[in-house]
């Protein structure tokens, strides 16, 4: 079940809703790596067996209803992916002027860096909350995430606590 739910959540965070950039298999590979990092960052009540070679997480955190692990693994993976994209796009951050014509690609890497910083900061905040409280709090999936709109014009989701305040 995690191979469907967590892939959809990850696609939403990174703004790849059209499945254009990353295949489901690649995202599953990345989710296992993100989950491995999360397992090393915090102690969970469930002892997960994360097998990078077999691309598997046992027991399934979605079936186990371990929402903290699921959300943290998705955010950590998004941070890893966005960090890689920032590195790639920074090499393409150029500005060319030729008479009245101009091409400026510096803004793309800047917006990606903002999104990377936001997602990484949110993961760090969740990790700190989990380490202190053994919970990151309740979350509801909502229909909009302004950070993703700025990068690729796609629709994505945000997490809200029950008070309605955007927490992620």
PLY file of the C-alpha trace (Angstrom):
ply
format ascii 1.0
element vertex 168
property float x
property float y
property float z
element edge 167
property int vertex1
property int vertex2
end_header
0.00 0.00 0.00
2.90 2.40 0.72
4.03 2.06 -2.90
0.82 3.80 -4.00
0.00 6.24 -1.19
3.49 7.51 -0.47
4.33 7.85 -4.18
1.22 10.02 -4.68
2.07 12.15 -1.65
5.65 12.56 -2.88
4.54 13.50 -6.40
2.34 16.16 -4.87
5.14 17.68 -2.79
7.65 17.82 -5.64
5.06 19.00 -8.17
5.38 16.02 -10.54
1.65 15.36 -10.83
1.84 14.58 -14.56
4.41 11.83 -13.91
6.60 13.52 -16.51
9.89 13.74 -14.68
10.00 10.71 -12.38
8.68 7.20 -12.92
6.82 5.45 -10.11
9.70 2.99 -9.81
12.24 5.80 -9.37
10.09 7.45 -6.71
9.74 4.13 -4.86
13.54 3.81 -4.86
13.89 7.33 -3.51
11.17 6.75 -0.86
13.06 3.74 0.47
16.20 5.86 0.79
14.22 8.64 2.48
12.60 6.12 4.84
16.03 4.70 5.68
17.21 8.19 6.63
14.10 8.83 8.75
14.58 5.52 10.58
18.12 6.64 11.43
16.92 10.10 12.52
14.21 9.02 14.98
13.03 6.02 17.02
9.59 4.73 16.09
7.39 2.30 17.99
7.43 0.02 14.96
10.78 -1.44 13.97
10.84 -1.06 10.19
12.92 -3.33 7.99
13.97 -1.07 5.12
15.55 -2.98 2.26
17.09 -0.62 -0.29
18.10 -3.43 -2.67
14.59 -4.95 -2.77
12.87 -1.54 -2.61
10.67 -2.50 0.31
9.56 -1.24 3.72
8.20 -3.83 6.15
5.80 -3.67 7.82
3.94 -1.35 5.47
3.74 2.01 7.32
0.50 2.94 5.55
-1.24 -0.29 6.59
0.21 0.13 10.10
-1.29 3.64 10.26
2.06 5.12 11.28
1.24 8.56 9.93
4.29 10.18 11.52
6.68 7.82 9.74
4.81 8.15 6.43
4.76 11.96 6.42
8.35 12.26 7.61
9.59 9.76 5.00
7.75 11.61 2.22
9.14 15.00 3.32
12.69 13.64 3.70
12.48 12.10 0.22
11.12 15.34 -1.24
14.05 17.16 0.36
16.53 14.74 -1.21
14.93 15.05 -4.66
14.64 18.83 -4.53
18.26 19.12 -3.37
19.31 17.16 -6.43
17.17 19.35 -8.68
18.67 22.52 -7.17
22.14 21.20 -7.91
21.21 20.35 -11.51
19.37 23.60 -12.20
22.10 25.77 -10.68
24.38 24.67 -13.52
21.77 26.04 -15.94
21.32 29.36 -14.12
22.48 31.66 -16.91
21.55 35.05 -18.24
22.22 35.95 -21.89
21.58 39.28 -23.60
21.96 39.84 -27.30
20.70 43.23 -28.34
17.00 43.50 -27.49
16.68 39.73 -26.83
17.39 38.21 -23.43
17.23 34.79 -21.80
17.41 34.60 -18.02
17.18 31.19 -16.34
18.42 32.27 -12.91
14.91 32.46 -11.46
14.24 28.75 -11.91
17.06 27.67 -9.62
16.13 30.41 -7.14
12.52 29.19 -6.86
13.67 25.58 -6.55
16.04 26.62 -3.77
13.18 28.35 -1.94
11.05 25.21 -2.20
13.97 23.02 -1.10
14.61 25.26 1.92
10.91 25.22 2.85
10.53 21.42 2.58
13.82 20.77 4.39
12.88 23.21 7.15
9.49 21.56 7.54
11.11 18.12 7.79
13.54 19.40 10.43
10.62 20.89 12.39
8.67 17.62 12.17
11.73 15.67 13.29
12.24 17.96 16.29
8.54 17.73 17.22
8.64 13.96 16.92
11.79 13.63 19.00
10.25 15.76 21.79
6.63 14.56 21.64
6.74 11.17 19.85
4.33 12.70 17.35
4.41 15.34 14.63
0.70 16.09 15.22
-2.46 15.43 13.28
-2.52 16.35 9.60
-5.21 16.76 6.98
-4.45 16.80 3.27
-5.72 20.03 1.68
-5.96 21.13 -1.94
-3.29 23.83 -2.27
0.42 24.35 -1.69
1.60 27.81 -2.76
5.27 26.79 -2.88
4.67 24.28 -5.66
2.66 26.75 -7.75
5.69 29.04 -7.99
8.01 26.35 -9.31
6.03 24.53 -11.94
2.50 25.94 -12.07
1.04 22.62 -10.92
-1.48 21.99 -8.19
-0.37 20.22 -5.04
-1.38 19.71 -1.43
-0.55 21.17 1.98
-0.96 19.70 5.43
-3.15 21.48 7.97
-3.72 20.76 11.61
-7.22 20.73 13.03
-7.08 24.42 13.94
-6.83 25.21 10.20
-3.32 26.67 10.45
-0.94 25.58 7.70
1.72 23.56 9.53
3.65 22.03 6.65
0 1
1 2
2 3
3 4
4 5
5 6
6 7
7 8
8 9
9 10
10 11
11 12
12 13
13 14
14 15
15 16
16 17
17 18
18 19
19 20
20 21
21 22
22 23
23 24
24 25
25 26
26 27
27 28
28 29
29 30
30 31
31 32
32 33
33 34
34 35
35 36
36 37
37 38
38 39
39 40
40 41
41 42
42 43
43 44
44 45
45 46
46 47
47 48
48 49
49 50
50 51
51 52
52 53
53 54
54 55
55 56
56 57
57 58
58 59
59 60
60 61
61 62
62 63
63 64
64 65
65 66
66 67
67 68
68 69
69 70
70 71
71 72
72 73
73 74
74 75
75 76
76 77
77 78
78 79
79 80
80 81
81 82
82 83
83 84
84 85
85 86
86 87
87 88
88 89
89 90
90 91
91 92
92 93
93 94
94 95
95 96
96 97
97 98
98 99
99 100
100 101
101 102
102 103
103 104
104 105
105 106
106 107
107 108
108 109
109 110
110 111
111 112
112 113
113 114
114 115
115 116
116 117
117 118
118 119
119 120
120 121
121 122
122 123
123 124
124 125
125 126
126 127
127 128
128 129
129 130
130 131
131 132
132 133
133 134
134 135
135 136
136 137
137 138
138 139
139 140
140 141
141 142
142 143
143 144
144 145
145 146
146 147
147 148
148 149
149 150
150 151
151 152
152 153
153 154
154 155
155 156
156 157
157 158
158 159
159 160
160 161
161 162
162 163
163 164
164 165
165 166
166 167
